[in-house]
């Protein structure tokens, strides 16, 4: 990858558009990017990195501010870079997000970042992408490196590699991980760890199942008070669990067999006791049945008289049944006659109380059928005339109802007119009063905005005064703390200097005390010590005491410095607050605030009152308009109601005149119709009841004659005697059932007395054998129940023991099956644990390196080999960089870095190199790292390199050797850019890109001058 052309606009310190022709700079193969500190040398490299990756290296990206502060507000920041990869040439134009002035109105508008990637095909630029993400992926694919690798391979930052040279394993690991991805090896470590955890979980689950199964078996045996210790087994030894279950199963089997014998014997005894109890109960039942039979026989014979009576009643009932039909007809005729007489009497009574009927029937004609018929016809004719006049009466009622409703509405309309008039008068008076108070209120509320601004100003001034007072108090406290810290620091420093002086004075005495005859002096090497310095008397100061005093004075100095910073900040704060008026008296500031607040409150109250008055006037005008409209509407409705009232009055008079002759004395025509209708109904009812009474008397006489004829030839002299002998049907049926049951009961008693069991019981009575008592039965039942319960419990015990034996045998088989499954799983878990621990850097891993660290160590070894080739050239063959995988105590190894001194042949740590040697080693390390990363990226040819700073630490010879090494980088057409402000490089490098800074921003200038040798 080679850079060709760079353009920068409004980016970093560059305000105007700047161009860099890398082809011109590359003519010599080596060029210098120089300029004063802060001019923007690093910004040129930032622009290259931004063009390729959309961000700048390191901490400068965190600032998120790439646009130049020197550029015009409307000038967009932009970076354009032309570069080539292999034989393809590209141009990328990027612009970061920035705030541009709004096209309309004030303020700014965010302009989003955009990217344009083009490829030169022939003589034309062809666009490949205009999207930020798409262009970024395309560029990274072309370069084969991410930003982190690019900034370490193309832009060699010496400071970072010097720190890398002296760092311990952790920082080196972080940098190498960013450059050489070890994600797949870390994933492999995680895969091993996950596999270890998975197999361990599976093994634990299976072992938990095995333990749970064994504990269930122990619990099963424990139900029978049998524990593993009872069979000489250890329950905590998993290897012996199978044998323990076998022993427990055998012990339970023996107990089951013994319990089976006991249960069989108890079952036989229980069967004999149950047989004896059944025999005893049968005898008791026979004696009880005999006693009950005798009782039933006595009861049956006691009812003989009653049954003879019942038989006589049944005979007379049978003889009277032939007259039942005649008796029933006679009774029905008598009932009908009585009902006809009652209805006729009721009709006559109602007729006598109906005064309207007198108009159609004379008082003495109520028993005359013809007169009753004529009266009914006359009343019917009158009803027809009255009903024909009913519509006129209904019309009269409707007219009067409408008149009443209309009169109520007129009264309501008159009241509404009065209310509307009063409302209009009240609103007009209120509006006049409010208009009079509005003018002074507007004058009082004038200037409200200015008063609010004045109040905000005096409140801010009062807050400033308060802050000033608080800041003054804090400053006084800070001054006191600083004075105290200074005093303590001086005292501790004086104490440390005194102890240091004593320590130096006592150094010779301490050395003399360590001298021994025959041993060499560490100063002169002599084995003889003729006059050692005598030990002085007094206090002896040790090295620890002197170091402790030095630490205390250093801590006191830090406290003094912190107190000085706090005091200086306090002084600055007090000065700033005083400049803003903080020195004003607090009571004056508070009084000004109160005055401004009261003035504003009065104005706000007047403004609120003015608004309320204006709203009241507006509402009063609206209400007055509404009331006026309502009054006009009510007037129209009142006029229409009056006209309608006159018309209804005329209709009422006409209808009343027409209906006056038909109503007679009734209050209304409908009432008159009701009265005539009731008279007609009563007359017709008397007529019909009279006819029914005559018919009922004829039927009753005929039935009486027939009954008299039927009584002849029967044992009954009168109808009433026959009625008394005739029983109701249910009574007769019940009587027949009773007689039949009595006869059947006698037959059953005869059959029962002939039963074998009864004869056996009678025989025992004759032989003097008594019936068993309750006590005899209870004793036999208790004995049988006891034996039955013991036999049942024994059987249950046998079943429980048998079930437990089966369960233990099942548990033993399951335990054996689980052990067959666990054995290969246990081996698999042990293997997975060993592999995971080794990949993590433990176990049999003697180097204590994780898999990812091992890969990084391999890369570091390659980097050290590549760096050594250049370091040997720079150091005139003296130094080599070598990778070390030595351990440091218990810490893990793998990323150590040593230097071999060719002059002494010793290997030593890189931190022992001098400043110039460290620069050469870090430069060689950076170049070697660039070579390895380049190979890692697929062998991409890096044709443009930048080396950043550090040349000032080299002497002339070292600088010459470094320059020779850098000259060697130019082989194959490679271009090397040196970023430095060292004067010697200006004389050695002819092609230079100078960065000139100024108030209006920095500019770039290409300079070519003869190089000195």
Helices and strands as residue ranges (DSSP letters): E 2-9, E 18-21, H 22-25, G 26-28, E 30-35, H 41-53, G 58-63, E 78-85, E 88-95, E 98-101, E 108-111, E 114-121, E 124-129, H 132-143, H 147-153, E 155-157, H 158-166, H 169-179, H 183-222, G 228-231, G 238-240, H 241-302, H 304-320, G 321-323, H 324-352, G 355-359, G 363-365, H 369-388, H 390-444, H 448-505, H 507-514, H 543-579, H 586-659, H 669-711, H 719-725, H 729-753, H 756-766, H 774-840, H 851-874, E 879-884, E 896-901, E 907-909, G 910-912, H 915-936, E 944-948, G 951-953, H 956-968, G 971-973, E 975-979, H 983-988, E 991-996, E 1003-1008
